[in-house]
Amino acid sequence: MATNAGVVFGILGVALFIGAAGYHYLDDLNWLDATLNAAMILTGMGPVDKLNSSGAKIFGIIYALFGGVFFLSMVAVLLGPLAQHFLHRFHLELEEQRQSGDRRVQDRRQDERPEPNDVNRRNRTRR
C-alpha cells in the first residue's frame, strides 16, 4: 500500500507540474495561480481563474479531460491493494465454510451407511 501511495503522489506531482506549466505559459498566470488552477482541475472542482487566450482554453479542455481520468485511475491504484486484501480474506472465509460444510455432509453420509457386518447379515437372511 505504501508503494502504491508513493507512485500516486509521484504521478500526482508530475500531473500538477504539467498543469501549472500549461496555465503559466499559455495564459501568463503566475506560478501560484497556475498551480492552484491545476490542483482544482485535478480534484474535479474546476478552474479558479478565467482563461483568456485560445491556447489556454484548449489546454484547459484537454487538461480537464485528463484530470477526470487521472483522478479515477489514482483512486483505483490507491484502493486496489485494499480491495484485493478484502476479497482474498473473503475468499478464505468462504473456503473455510465450504470445507466445514463438506465435512458435515461426509459425516452425515457415514452415519447413514450401514456397518459392514449389518450388510453381511442382511445378505445371509435373504438367501
MOPAC internal coordinates of N, CA, C and O (Angstrom, degrees):
PM7 1SCF
backbone

  N    0.0000 0     0.00 0     0.00 0    0    0    0
  C    1.4535 1     0.00 0     0.00 0    1    0    0
  C    1.5320 1   109.77 1     0.00 0    2    1    0
  O    1.2310 1   120.56 1   140.56 1    3    2    1
  N    1.3285 1   116.54 1   -39.44 1    3    2    1
  C    1.4607 1   119.66 1  -179.72 1    5    3    2
  C    1.5290 1   110.57 1   -66.04 1    6    5    3
  O    1.2310 1   120.53 1   142.95 1    7    6    5
  N    1.3153 1   116.60 1   -37.05 1    7    6    5
  C    1.4637 1   120.33 1   178.30 1    9    7    6
  C    1.5302 1   109.76 1   -64.02 1   10    9    7
  O    1.2310 1   120.45 1   136.96 1   11   10    9
  N    1.3187 1   116.75 1   -43.04 1   11   10    9
  C    1.4628 1   120.17 1   178.92 1   13   11   10
  C    1.5223 1   110.99 1   -63.82 1   14   13   11
  O    1.2310 1   119.97 1   140.28 1   15   14   13
  N    1.3214 1   117.67 1   -39.72 1   15   14   13
  C    1.4674 1   120.85 1   178.33 1   17   15   14
  C    1.5281 1   110.05 1   -63.41 1   18   17   15
  O    1.2310 1   120.44 1   139.33 1   19   18   17
  N    1.3341 1   116.76 1   -40.67 1   19   18   17
  C    1.4615 1   120.01 1   177.37 1   21   19   18
  C    1.5159 1   111.94 1   -62.28 1   22   21   19
  O    1.2310 1   120.71 1   137.89 1   23   22   21
  N    1.3178 1   116.25 1   -42.11 1   23   22   21
  C    1.4729 1   120.73 1   178.34 1   25   23   22
  C    1.5288 1   109.91 1   -63.66 1   26   25   23
  O    1.2310 1   120.61 1   134.78 1   27   26   25
  N    1.3283 1   116.45 1   -45.22 1   27   26   25
  C    1.4736 1   120.00 1  -178.72 1   29   27   26
  C    1.5176 1   110.79 1   -62.16 1   30   29   27
  O    1.2310 1   120.13 1   133.50 1   31   30   29
  N    1.3377 1   117.35 1   -46.50 1   31   30   29
  C    1.4644 1   118.63 1  -178.27 1   33   31   30
  C    1.5256 1   112.11 1   -68.76 1   34   33   31
  O    1.2310 1   120.11 1   148.50 1   35   34   33
  N    1.3254 1   117.39 1   -31.50 1   35   34   33
  C    1.4614 1   120.00 1   174.95 1   37   35   34
  C    1.5236 1   111.73 1   -65.45 1   38   37   35
  O    1.2310 1   120.73 1   132.57 1   39   38   37
  N    1.3191 1   116.20 1   -47.43 1   39   38   37
  C    1.4717 1   120.38 1   179.11 1   41   39   38
  C    1.5270 1   110.34 1   -66.89 1   42   41   39
  O    1.2310 1   120.66 1   143.79 1   43   42   41
  N    1.3277 1   116.35 1   -36.21 1   43   42   41
  C    1.4657 1   120.33 1   177.52 1   45   43   42
  C    1.5218 1   110.86 1   -61.37 1   46   45   43
  O    1.2310 1   120.56 1   138.55 1   47   46   45
  N    1.3302 1   116.53 1   -41.45 1   47   46   45
  C    1.4631 1   120.01 1   178.11 1   49   47   46
  C    1.5226 1   111.82 1   -62.47 1   50   49   47
  O    1.2310 1   120.84 1   138.10 1   51   50   49
  N    1.3198 1   116.00 1   -41.90 1   51   50   49
  C    1.4746 1   120.27 1   178.65 1   53   51   50
  C    1.5324 1   110.09 1   -64.85 1   54   53   51
  O    1.2310 1   120.29 1   135.07 1   55   54   53
  N    1.3298 1   117.05 1   -44.93 1   55   54   53
  C    1.4663 1   120.72 1  -179.31 1   57   55   54
  C    1.5270 1   110.91 1   -64.75 1   58   57   55
  O    1.2310 1   120.68 1   141.20 1   59   58   57
  N    1.3204 1   116.31 1   -38.80 1   59   58   57
  C    1.4657 1   120.12 1   178.26 1   61   59   58
  C    1.5285 1   110.95 1   -66.06 1   62   61   59
  O    1.2310 1   120.60 1   140.36 1   63   62   61
  N    1.3269 1   116.47 1   -39.64 1   63   62   61
  C    1.4642 1   119.96 1   177.99 1   65   63   62
  C    1.5241 1   111.17 1   -65.64 1   66   65   63
  O    1.2310 1   120.28 1   137.80 1   67   66   65
  N    1.3369 1   117.07 1   -42.20 1   67   66   65
  C    1.4731 1   119.66 1   179.07 1   69   67   66
  C    1.5271 1   110.20 1   -60.37 1   70   69   67
  O    1.2310 1   120.79 1   134.76 1   71   70   69
  N    1.3365 1   116.10 1   -45.24 1   71   70   69
  C    1.4662 1   119.61 1   179.37 1   73   71   70
  C    1.5146 1   112.37 1   -63.97 1   74   73   71
  O    1.2310 1   120.55 1   135.20 1   75   74   73
  N    1.3340 1   116.55 1   -44.80 1   75   74   73
  C    1.4697 1   120.44 1  -179.72 1   77   75   74
  C    1.5267 1   110.62 1   -63.52 1   78   77   75
  O    1.2310 1   120.14 1   138.50 1   79   78   77
  N    1.3344 1   117.34 1   -41.50 1   79   78   77
  C    1.4650 1   120.27 1   179.17 1   81   79   78
  C    1.5204 1   110.55 1   -65.19 1   82   81   79
  O    1.2310 1   120.09 1   138.43 1   83   82   81
  N    1.3256 1   117.44 1   -41.57 1   83   82   81
  C    1.4669 1   120.05 1   178.54 1   85   83   82
  C    1.5207 1   112.08 1   -61.28 1   86   85   83
  O    1.2310 1   120.29 1   132.33 1   87   86   85
  N    1.3139 1   117.04 1   -47.67 1   87   86   85
  C    1.4779 1   119.68 1   179.26 1   89   87   86
  C    1.5251 1   111.29 1   -67.48 1   90   89   87
  O    1.2310 1   120.23 1   144.39 1   91   90   89
  N    1.3296 1   117.16 1   -35.61 1   91   90   89
  C    1.4609 1   119.97 1  -179.43 1   93   91   90
  C    1.5272 1   111.60 1   -67.14 1   94   93   91
  O    1.2310 1   120.46 1   132.93 1   95   94   93
  N    1.3247 1   116.73 1   -47.07 1   95   94   93
  C    1.4642 1   119.46 1  -175.25 1   97   95   94
  C    1.5285 1   113.23 1   -83.38 1   98   97   95
  O    1.2310 1   119.55 1   149.46 1   99   98   97
  N    1.3248 1   118.46 1   -30.54 1   99   98   97
  C    1.4634 1   119.23 1  -175.87 1  101   99   98
  C    1.5299 1   113.13 1   -91.15 1  102  101   99
  O    1.2310 1   119.73 1   155.55 1  103  102  101
  N    1.3337 1   118.12 1   -24.45 1  103  102  101
  C    1.4708 1   119.45 1  -178.80 1  105  103  102
  C    1.5245 1   112.31 1  -123.54 1  106  105  103
  O    1.2310 1   120.53 1  -171.17 1  107  106  105
  N    1.3206 1   116.59 1     8.83 1  107  106  105
  C    1.4719 1   122.85 1   177.55 1  109  107  106
  C    1.5318 1   113.02 1    54.96 1  110  109  107
  O    1.2310 1   120.06 1  -142.98 1  111  110  109
  N    1.3274 1   117.48 1    37.02 1  111  110  109
  C    1.4633 1   120.87 1   172.97 1  113  111  110
  C    1.5246 1   108.35 1   -83.63 1  114  113  111
  O    1.2310 1   120.46 1   -30.90 1  115  114  113
  N    1.3542 1   116.73 1   149.10 1  115  114  113
  C    1.4563 1   117.58 1   175.40 1  117  115  114
  C    1.5379 1   108.29 1   -68.83 1  118  117  115
  O    1.2310 1   120.66 1   -14.38 1  119  118  117
  N    1.3305 1   116.34 1   165.62 1  119  118  117
  C    1.4593 1   120.40 1  -172.16 1  121  119  118
  C    1.5295 1   112.95 1   -61.38 1  122  121  119
  O    1.2310 1   120.43 1   143.10 1  123  122  121
  N    1.3300 1   116.78 1   -36.90 1  123  122  121
  C    1.4580 1   119.47 1  -179.36 1  125  123  122
  C    1.5300 1   111.19 1   -66.63 1  126  125  123
  O    1.2310 1   120.38 1   133.06 1  127  126  125
  N    1.3303 1   116.87 1   -46.94 1  127  126  125
  C    1.4691 1   120.10 1   178.53 1  129  127  126
  C    1.5346 1   111.63 1   -66.36 1  130  129  127
  O    1.2310 1   120.45 1   142.55 1  131  130  129
  N    1.3214 1   116.74 1   -37.45 1  131  130  129
  C    1.4606 1   120.52 1   178.66 1  133  131  130
  C    1.5307 1   110.29 1   -64.91 1  134  133  131
  O    1.2310 1   120.62 1   138.93 1  135  134  133
  N    1.3409 1   116.41 1   -41.07 1  135  134  133
  C    1.4653 1   119.91 1   178.46 1  137  135  134
  C    1.5242 1   110.33 1   -68.23 1  138  137  135
  O    1.2310 1   119.95 1   141.77 1  139  138  137
  N    1.3114 1   117.70 1   -38.23 1  139  138  137
  C    1.4680 1   121.07 1   176.92 1  141  139  138
  C    1.5290 1   110.27 1   -61.41 1  142  141  139
  O    1.2310 1   120.15 1   133.49 1  143  142  141
  N    1.3155 1   117.32 1   -46.51 1  143  142  141
  C    1.4730 1   120.41 1   177.46 1  145  143  142
  C    1.5313 1   111.18 1   -59.52 1  146  145  143
  O    1.2310 1   120.69 1   135.12 1  147  146  145
  N    1.3220 1   116.28 1   -44.88 1  147  146  145
  C    1.4666 1   120.01 1  -179.33 1  149  147  146
  C    1.5326 1   110.53 1   -63.11 1  150  149  147
  O    1.2310 1   120.23 1   137.12 1  151  150  149
  N    1.3162 1   117.17 1   -42.88 1  151  150  149
  C    1.4718 1   120.40 1   179.95 1  153  151  150
  C    1.5308 1   110.99 1   -65.40 1  154  153  151
  O    1.2310 1   120.15 1   140.12 1  155  154  153
  N    1.3195 1   117.33 1   -39.88 1  155  154  153
  C    1.4581 1   119.90 1   179.92 1  157  155  154
  C    1.5273 1   111.28 1   -67.53 1  158  157  155
  O    1.2310 1   120.41 1   143.50 1  159  158  157
  N    1.3141 1   116.83 1   -36.50 1  159  158  157
  C    1.4679 1   120.14 1   177.22 1  161  159  158
  C    1.5297 1   110.06 1   -67.33 1  162  161  159
  O    1.2310 1   120.11 1   135.47 1  163  162  161
  N    1.3455 1   117.40 1   -44.53 1  163  162  161
  C    1.4636 1   120.61 1  -178.39 1  165  163  162
  C    1.5261 1   112.51 1   -62.98 1  166  165  163
  O    1.2310 1   120.26 1   147.52 1  167  166  165
  N    1.3137 1   117.11 1   -32.48 1  167  166  165
  C    1.4726 1   119.63 1  -179.41 1  169  167  166
  C    1.5173 1   112.37 1   -88.88 1  170  169  167
  O    1.2310 1   120.07 1   177.49 1  171  170  169
  N    1.3176 1   117.47 1    -2.51 1  171  170  169
  C    1.4630 1   120.48 1   176.31 1  173  171  170
  C    1.5157 1   114.58 1    88.26 1  174  173  171
  O    1.2310 1   119.64 1  -169.84 1  175  174  173
  N    1.3080 1   118.30 1    10.16 1  175  174  173
  C    1.4647 1   121.35 1  -177.83 1  177  175  174
  C    1.5301 1   112.52 1   -84.26 1  178  177  175
  O    1.2310 1   119.95 1   152.98 1  179  178  177
  N    1.2989 1   117.71 1   -27.02 1  179  178  177
  C    1.4635 1   121.03 1  -178.96 1  181  179  178
  C    1.5133 1   111.03 1   103.62 1  182  181  179
  O    1.2310 1   120.65 1   -15.84 1  183  182  181
  N    1.3316 1   116.36 1   164.16 1  183  182  181
  C    1.4688 1   119.79 1  -176.71 1  185  183  182
  C    1.5272 1   112.08 1   -70.43 1  186  185  183
  O    1.2310 1   121.51 1   -26.20 1  187  186  185
  N    1.3229 1   114.72 1   153.80 1  187  186  185
  C    1.4671 1   121.50 1   178.35 1  189  187  186
  C    1.5199 1   109.82 1   -92.82 1  190  189  187
  O    1.2310 1   120.35 1   131.24 1  191  190  189
  N    1.3200 1   116.94 1   -48.76 1  191  190  189
  C    1.4683 1   121.73 1  -177.31 1  193  191  190
  C    1.5241 1   110.28 1   -95.10 1  194  193  191
  O    1.2310 1   121.89 1   -31.48 1  195  194  193
  N    1.3342 1   113.98 1   148.52 1  195  194  193
  C    1.4601 1   119.70 1   176.70 1  197  195  194
  C    1.5240 1   108.94 1   -74.46 1  198  197  195
  O    1.2310 1   121.09 1   -44.53 1  199  198  197
  N    1.3255 1   115.53 1   135.47 1  199  198  197
  C    1.4586 1   120.70 1   178.70 1  201  199  198
  C    1.5223 1   109.02 1   -87.38 1  202  201  199
  O    1.2310 1   120.69 1   -47.03 1  203  202  201
  N    1.3336 1   116.29 1   132.97 1  203  202  201
  C    1.4623 1   120.63 1  -173.57 1  205  203  202
  C    1.5254 1   113.33 1  -101.77 1  206  205  203
  O    1.2310 1   119.72 1   138.60 1  207  206  205
  N    1.3098 1   118.13 1   -41.40 1  207  206  205
  C    1.4638 1   119.50 1  -175.18 1  209  207  206
  C    1.5293 1   110.98 1   -89.16 1  210  209  207
  O    1.2310 1   121.42 1   -24.08 1  211  210  209
  N    1.3244 1   114.88 1   155.92 1  211  210  209
  C    1.4653 1   119.79 1   178.97 1  213  211  210
  C    1.5252 1   111.38 1   -64.88 1  214  213  211
  O    1.2310 1   120.32 1   140.67 1  215  214  213
  N    1.3072 1   116.99 1   -39.33 1  215  214  213
  C    1.4697 1   120.93 1   178.80 1  217  215  214
  C    1.5277 1   111.16 1   -61.26 1  218  217  215
  O    1.2310 1   120.64 1   138.30 1  219  218  217
  N    1.3273 1   116.39 1   -41.70 1  219  218  217
  C    1.4675 1   120.60 1   178.89 1  221  219  218
  C    1.5245 1   110.80 1   -66.45 1  222  221  219
  O    1.2310 1   120.05 1   143.95 1  223  222  221
  N    1.3218 1   117.51 1   -36.05 1  223  222  221
  C    1.4689 1   120.50 1   179.15 1  225  223  222
  C    1.5227 1   111.01 1   -68.16 1  226  225  223
  O    1.2310 1   120.29 1   138.74 1  227  226  225
  N    1.3267 1   117.05 1   -41.26 1  227  226  225
  C    1.4687 1   120.54 1   177.33 1  229  227  226
  C    1.5312 1   109.78 1   -64.94 1  230  229  227
  O    1.2310 1   121.14 1   136.59 1  231  230  229
  N    1.3379 1   115.42 1   -43.41 1  231  230  229
  C    1.4638 1   119.12 1   176.15 1  233  231  230
  C    1.5305 1   110.52 1   -60.45 1  234  233  231
  O    1.2310 1   120.05 1   138.24 1  235  234  233
  N    1.3201 1   117.50 1   -41.76 1  235  234  233
  C    1.4653 1   122.20 1   179.18 1  237  235  234
  C    1.5250 1   111.83 1   -60.88 1  238  237  235
  O    1.2310 1   120.21 1   140.08 1  239  238  237
  N    1.3298 1   117.19 1   -39.92 1  239  238  237
  C    1.4695 1   121.06 1   178.04 1  241  239  238
  C    1.5262 1   110.11 1   -63.25 1  242  241  239
  O    1.2310 1   121.15 1   129.96 1  243  242  241
  N    1.3240 1   115.41 1   -50.04 1  243  242  241
  C    1.4747 1   119.90 1  -178.04 1  245  243  242
  C    1.5273 1   110.41 1   -64.50 1  246  245  243
  O    1.2310 1   120.58 1   137.32 1  247  246  245
  N    1.3361 1   116.49 1   -42.68 1  247  246  245
  C    1.4686 1   120.49 1  -178.13 1  249  247  246
  C    1.5338 1   111.02 1   -67.82 1  250  249  247
  O    1.2310 1   119.96 1   145.54 1  251  250  249
  N    1.3314 1   117.69 1   -34.46 1  251  250  249
  C    1.4651 1   120.30 1   177.52 1  253  251  250
  C    1.5235 1   111.00 1   -66.86 1  254  253  251
  O    1.2310 1   120.26 1   137.98 1  255  254  253
  N    1.3396 1   117.12 1   -42.02 1  255  254  253
  C    1.4691 1   120.29 1   176.34 1  257  255  254
  C    1.5252 1   110.70 1   -63.47 1  258  257  255
  O    1.2310 1   121.02 1   136.18 1  259  258  257
  N    1.3186 1   115.65 1   -43.82 1  259  258  257
  C    1.4611 1   120.61 1   176.80 1  261  259  258
  C    1.5244 1   110.68 1   -61.85 1  262  261  259
  O    1.2310 1   120.21 1   139.34 1  263  262  261
  N    1.3228 1   117.21 1   -40.66 1  263  262  261
  C    1.4624 1   121.78 1  -178.04 1  265  263  262
  C    1.5211 1   112.59 1   -62.72 1  266  265  263
  O    1.2310 1   120.07 1   140.40 1  267  266  265
  N    1.3283 1   117.47 1   -39.60 1  267  266  265
  C    1.4599 1   120.41 1   178.83 1  269  267  266
  C    1.5172 1   112.22 1   -64.65 1  270  269  267
  O    1.2310 1   120.76 1   133.28 1  271  270  269
  N    1.3177 1   116.15 1   -46.72 1  271  270  269
  C    1.4660 1   120.98 1   178.97 1  273  271  270
  C    1.5325 1   109.83 1   -67.03 1  274  273  271
  O    1.2310 1   120.67 1   139.97 1  275  274  273
  N    1.3182 1   116.32 1   -40.03 1  275  274  273
  C    1.4584 1   121.69 1  -179.86 1  277  275  274
  C    1.5255 1   111.14 1   -61.13 1  278  277  275
  O    1.2310 1   120.41 1   134.11 1  279  278  277
  N    1.3158 1   116.83 1   -45.89 1  279  278  277
  C    1.4640 1   121.25 1  -178.40 1  281  279  278
  C    1.5327 1   110.61 1   -60.30 1  282  281  279
  O    1.2310 1   120.46 1   131.47 1  283  282  281
  N    1.3150 1   116.72 1   -48.53 1  283  282  281
  C    1.4631 1   120.10 1  -179.42 1  285  283  282
  C    1.5279 1   111.75 1   -64.62 1  286  285  283
  O    1.2310 1   120.65 1   140.99 1  287  286  285
  N    1.3193 1   116.37 1   -39.01 1  287  286  285
  C    1.4648 1   119.77 1   179.50 1  289  287  286
  C    1.5224 1   111.60 1   -66.00 1  290  289  287
  O    1.2310 1   120.15 1   139.12 1  291  290  289
  N    1.3120 1   117.32 1   -40.88 1  291  290  289
  C    1.4578 1   120.18 1  -178.87 1  293  291  290
  C    1.5348 1   111.39 1   -70.02 1  294  293  291
  O    1.2310 1   119.89 1   145.92 1  295  294  293
  N    1.3125 1   117.82 1   -34.08 1  295  294  293
  C    1.4688 1   120.26 1   174.73 1  297  295  294
  C    1.5256 1   109.27 1   -64.19 1  298  297  295
  O    1.2310 1   120.53 1   138.74 1  299  298  297
  N    1.3158 1   116.58 1   -41.26 1  299  298  297
  C    1.4696 1   120.18 1   178.31 1  301  299  298
  C    1.5229 1   111.25 1   -63.60 1  302  301  299
  O    1.2310 1   120.09 1   139.34 1  303  302  301
  N    1.3250 1   117.43 1   -40.66 1  303  302  301
  C    1.4643 1   120.68 1   179.66 1  305  303  302
  C    1.5282 1   110.19 1   -66.52 1  306  305  303
  O    1.2310 1   120.21 1   141.14 1  307  306  305
  N    1.3287 1   117.20 1   -38.86 1  307  306  305
  C    1.4633 1   120.32 1   179.47 1  309  307  306
  C    1.5258 1   112.49 1   -70.72 1  310  309  307
  O    1.2310 1   120.23 1   137.77 1  311  310  309
  N    1.3201 1   117.16 1   -42.23 1  311  310  309
  C    1.4576 1   120.73 1  -174.68 1  313  311  310
  C    1.5266 1   113.37 1   -90.54 1  314  313  311
  O    1.2310 1   119.62 1   168.72 1  315  314  313
  N    1.3181 1   118.33 1   -11.28 1  315  314  313
  C    1.4608 1   121.82 1  -179.32 1  317  315  314
  C    1.5199 1   113.74 1   -55.07 1  318  317  315
  O    1.2310 1   119.18 1   128.92 1  319  318  317
  N    1.3378 1   119.18 1   -51.08 1  319  318  317
  C    1.4720 1   119.16 1   179.78 1  321  319  318
  C    1.5304 1   112.76 1   -62.85 1  322  321  319
  O    1.2310 1   120.28 1   144.01 1  323  322  321
  N    1.3116 1   117.07 1   -35.99 1  323  322  321
  C    1.4605 1   120.42 1   178.48 1  325  323  322
  C    1.5309 1   110.60 1   -65.75 1  326  325  323
  O    1.2310 1   120.52 1   135.98 1  327  326  325
  N    1.3124 1   116.61 1   -44.02 1  327  326  325
  C    1.4660 1   120.73 1   178.50 1  329  327  326
  C    1.5280 1   110.37 1   -65.25 1  330  329  327
  O    1.2310 1   119.97 1   139.94 1  331  330  329
  N    1.3347 1   117.66 1   -40.06 1  331  330  329
  C    1.4557 1   120.96 1   179.36 1  333  331  330
  C    1.5225 1   110.41 1   -64.50 1  334  333  331
  O    1.2310 1   120.05 1   139.10 1  335  334  333
  N    1.3227 1   117.52 1   -40.90 1  335  334  333
  C    1.4639 1   121.05 1   178.10 1  337  335  334
  C    1.5247 1   110.86 1   -63.48 1  338  337  335
  O    1.2310 1   120.48 1   136.74 1  339  338  337
  N    1.3226 1   116.69 1   -43.26 1  339  338  337
  C    1.4563 1   121.19 1   179.06 1  341  339  338
  C    1.5217 1   110.91 1   -62.12 1  342  341  339
  O    1.2310 1   120.27 1   133.21 1  343  342  341
  N    1.3214 1   117.09 1   -46.79 1  343  342  341
  C    1.4639 1   120.57 1  -179.52 1  345  343  342
  C    1.5244 1   111.40 1   -65.83 1  346  345  343
  O    1.2310 1   120.27 1   142.15 1  347  346  345
  N    1.3171 1   117.09 1   -37.85 1  347  346  345
  C    1.4610 1   120.34 1   178.30 1  349  347  346
  C    1.5268 1   109.97 1   -64.04 1  350  349  347
  O    1.2310 1   120.45 1   135.62 1  351  350  349
  N    1.3203 1   116.75 1   -44.38 1  351  350  349
  C    1.4615 1   120.73 1   179.40 1  353  351  350
  C    1.5288 1   110.59 1   -64.54 1  354  353  351
  O    1.2310 1   120.54 1   138.39 1  355  354  353
  N    1.3316 1   116.57 1   -41.61 1  355  354  353
  C    1.4595 1   121.54 1   179.07 1  357  355  354
  C    1.5260 1   110.28 1   -62.98 1  358  357  355
  O    1.2310 1   120.41 1   139.30 1  359  358  357
  N    1.3231 1   116.82 1   -40.70 1  359  358  357
  C    1.4625 1   121.40 1   179.09 1  361  359  358
  C    1.5306 1   110.11 1   -63.59 1  362  361  359
  O    1.2310 1   120.28 1   138.77 1  363  362  361
  N    1.3351 1   117.06 1   -41.23 1  363  362  361
  C    1.4595 1   119.97 1   179.17 1  365  363  362
  C    1.5240 1   111.10 1   -63.46 1  366  365  363
  O    1.2310 1   120.30 1   138.98 1  367  366  365
  N    1.3365 1   117.03 1   -41.02 1  367  366  365
  C    1.4539 1   119.81 1   178.53 1  369  367  366
  C    1.5245 1   110.61 1   -63.90 1  370  369  367
  O    1.2310 1   120.28 1   138.82 1  371  370  369
  N    1.3226 1   117.07 1   -41.18 1  371  370  369
  C    1.4640 1   119.87 1   177.77 1  373  371  370
  C    1.5181 1   110.97 1   -64.47 1  374  373  371
  O    1.2310 1   120.51 1   139.38 1  375  374  373
  N    1.3319 1   116.62 1   -40.62 1  375  374  373
  C    1.4551 1   120.69 1   179.65 1  377  375  374
  C    1.5275 1   110.27 1   -63.59 1  378  377  375
  O    1.2310 1   120.14 1   139.00 1  379  378  377
  N    1.3342 1   117.34 1   -41.00 1  379  378  377
  C    1.4666 1   119.90 1   178.02 1  381  379  378
  C    1.5214 1   110.99 1   -64.72 1  382  381  379
  O    1.2310 1   120.43 1   138.81 1  383  382  381
  N    1.3231 1   116.78 1   -41.19 1  383  382  381
  C    1.4633 1   119.85 1   178.43 1  385  383  382
  C    1.5266 1   110.19 1   -64.46 1  386  385  383
  O    1.2310 1   120.29 1   138.99 1  387  386  385
  N    1.3156 1   117.06 1   -41.01 1  387  386  385
  C    1.4578 1   120.85 1  -179.28 1  389  387  386
  C    1.5279 1   109.88 1   -64.21 1  390  389  387
  O    1.2310 1   120.56 1   137.31 1  391  390  389
  N    1.3188 1   116.54 1   -42.69 1  391  390  389
  C    1.4579 1   119.64 1  -179.73 1  393  391  390
  C    1.5202 1   111.49 1   -66.62 1  394  393  391
  O    1.2310 1   119.93 1   138.70 1  395  394  393
  N    1.3237 1   117.74 1   -41.30 1  395  394  393
  C    1.4694 1   119.08 1   178.45 1  397  395  394
  C    1.5253 1   109.75 1   -68.12 1  398  397  395
  O    1.2310 1   119.33 1   145.62 1  399  398  397
  N    1.3077 1   118.87 1   -34.38 1  399  398  397
  C    1.4598 1   121.70 1   175.88 1  401  399  398
  C    1.5083 1   111.48 1   -66.19 1  402  401  399
  O    1.2310 1   120.20 1   140.58 1  403  402  401
  N    1.3361 1   117.22 1   -39.42 1  403  402  401
  C    1.4682 1   121.10 1   177.54 1  405  403  402
  C    1.5240 1   110.65 1   -63.95 1  406  405  403
  O    1.2310 1   120.68 1   141.98 1  407  406  405
  N    1.3300 1   116.30 1   -38.02 1  407  406  405
  C    1.4643 1   119.31 1   178.85 1  409  407  406
  C    1.5222 1   110.73 1   -64.71 1  410  409  407
  O    1.2310 1   120.68 1   139.76 1  411  410  409
  N    1.3376 1   116.30 1   -40.24 1  411  410  409
  C    1.4618 1   119.66 1   179.20 1  413  411  410
  C    1.5258 1   111.03 1   -64.19 1  414  413  411
  O    1.2310 1   120.33 1   139.91 1  415  414  413
  N    1.3242 1   116.97 1   -40.09 1  415  414  413
  C    1.4637 1   120.65 1   178.52 1  417  415  414
  C    1.5205 1   109.69 1   -65.15 1  418  417  415
  O    1.2310 1   119.85 1   137.59 1  419  418  417
  N    1.3280 1   117.89 1   -42.41 1  419  418  417
  C    1.4560 1   120.88 1   178.73 1  421  419  418
  C    1.5255 1   110.58 1   -63.79 1  422  421  419
  O    1.2310 1   120.18 1   139.90 1  423  422  421
  N    1.3380 1   117.25 1   -40.10 1  423  422  421
  C    1.4583 1   120.47 1   178.03 1  425  423  422
  C    1.5199 1   110.78 1   -61.94 1  426  425  423
  O    1.2310 1   120.26 1   137.49 1  427  426  425
  N    1.3267 1   117.10 1   -42.51 1  427  426  425
  C    1.4705 1   120.55 1   178.71 1  429  427  426
  C    1.5223 1   110.93 1   -63.39 1  430  429  427
  O    1.2310 1   120.33 1   138.68 1  431  430  429
  N    1.3237 1   116.98 1   -41.32 1  431  430  429
  C    1.4637 1   120.34 1  -179.94 1  433  431  430
  C    1.5297 1   110.64 1   -64.59 1  434  433  431
  O    1.2310 1   120.42 1   140.81 1  435  434  433
  N    1.3069 1   116.79 1   -39.19 1  435  434  433
  C    1.4619 1   119.59 1   178.72 1  437  435  434
  C    1.5209 1   110.91 1   -66.97 1  438  437  435
  O    1.2310 1   120.36 1   143.54 1  439  438  437
  N    1.3295 1   116.92 1   -36.46 1  439  438  437
  C    1.4602 1   120.21 1   178.31 1  441  439  438
  C    1.5226 1   110.85 1   -65.86 1  442  441  439
  O    1.2310 1   119.86 1   145.74 1  443  442  441
  N    1.3064 1   117.87 1   -34.26 1  443  442  441
  C    1.4587 1   121.90 1  -177.99 1  445  443  442
  C    1.5216 1   112.60 1   -78.54 1  446  445  443
  O    1.2310 1   119.32 1   157.44 1  447  446  445
  N    1.3136 1   118.91 1   -22.56 1  447  446  445
  C    1.4581 1   122.27 1  -179.11 1  449  447  446
  C    1.5303 1   109.84 1   -70.32 1  450  449  447
  O    1.2310 1   120.22 1   -43.45 1  451  450  449
  N    1.2871 1   117.19 1   136.55 1  451  450  449
  C    1.4663 1   118.91 1   176.31 1  453  451  450
  C    1.5183 1   110.54 1   -75.27 1  454  453  451
  O    1.2310 1   120.65 1   -26.41 1  455  454  453
  N    1.2626 1   116.37 1   153.59 1  455  454  453
  C    1.4613 1   121.70 1   176.30 1  457  455  454
  C    1.5343 1   108.71 1   -65.39 1  458  457  455
  O    1.2310 1   119.20 1   -30.37 1  459  458  457
  N    1.2934 1   119.13 1   149.63 1  459  458  457
  C    1.4726 1   120.75 1   179.96 1  461  459  458
  C    1.5272 1   112.33 1   -59.17 1  462  461  459
  O    1.2310 1   119.39 1   144.37 1  463  462  461
  N    1.3094 1   118.77 1   -35.63 1  463  462  461
  C    1.4707 1   121.18 1   178.76 1  465  463  462
  C    1.5240 1   110.72 1   -65.41 1  466  465  463
  O    1.2310 1   120.71 1   142.48 1  467  466  465
  N    1.3510 1   116.24 1   -37.52 1  467  466  465
  C    1.4568 1   119.52 1   179.06 1  469  467  466
  C    1.5237 1   111.10 1   -64.45 1  470  469  467
  O    1.2310 1   120.11 1   141.90 1  471  470  469
  N    1.3069 1   117.40 1   -38.10 1  471  470  469
  C    1.4630 1   121.38 1   179.21 1  473  471  470
  C    1.5249 1   109.35 1   -64.55 1  474  473  471
  O    1.2310 1   120.44 1   135.84 1  475  474  473
  N    1.3153 1   116.76 1   -44.16 1  475  474  473
  C    1.4733 1   119.98 1   179.52 1  477  475  474
  C    1.5257 1   110.89 1   -63.31 1  478  477  475
  O    1.2310 1   119.67 1   140.67 1  479  478  477
  N    1.3063 1   118.24 1   -39.33 1  479  478  477
  C    1.4571 1   121.03 1   178.98 1  481  479  478
  C    1.5199 1   110.95 1   -64.14 1  482  481  479
  O    1.2310 1   120.89 1   138.39 1  483  482  481
  N    1.3267 1   115.90 1   -41.61 1  483  482  481
  C    1.4642 1   120.13 1   179.88 1  485  483  482
  C    1.5274 1   110.26 1   -62.18 1  486  485  483
  O    1.2310 1   121.10 1   134.98 1  487  486  485
  N    1.3288 1   115.50 1   -45.02 1  487  486  485
  C    1.4681 1   119.48 1  -179.80 1  489  487  486
  C    1.5290 1   111.73 1   -62.81 1  490  489  487
  O    1.2310 1   119.73 1   144.10 1  491  490  489
  N    1.3144 1   118.13 1   -35.90 1  491  490  489
  C    1.4663 1   121.48 1  -179.59 1  493  491  490
  C    1.5251 1   110.95 1   -69.99 1  494  493  491
  O    1.2310 1   120.50 1   141.89 1  495  494  493
  N    1.3292 1   116.66 1   -38.11 1  495  494  493
  C    1.4627 1   119.28 1  -177.43 1  497  495  494
  C    1.5130 1   110.74 1   -73.70 1  498  497  495
  O    1.2310 1   119.28 1   153.49 1  499  498  497
  N    1.2885 1   118.98 1   -26.51 1  499  498  497
  C    1.4651 1   121.95 1   179.93 1  501  499  498
  C    1.5095 1   110.74 1   -72.99 1  502  501  499
  O    1.2310 1   118.14 1   152.47 1  503  502  501
  N    1.2388 1   121.15 1   -27.53 1  503  502  501
  C    1.4592 1   123.83 1  -174.41 1  505  503  502
  C    1.4644 1   112.07 1   -73.75 1  506  505  503
  O    1.2310 1   120.10 1   180.00 1  507  506  505

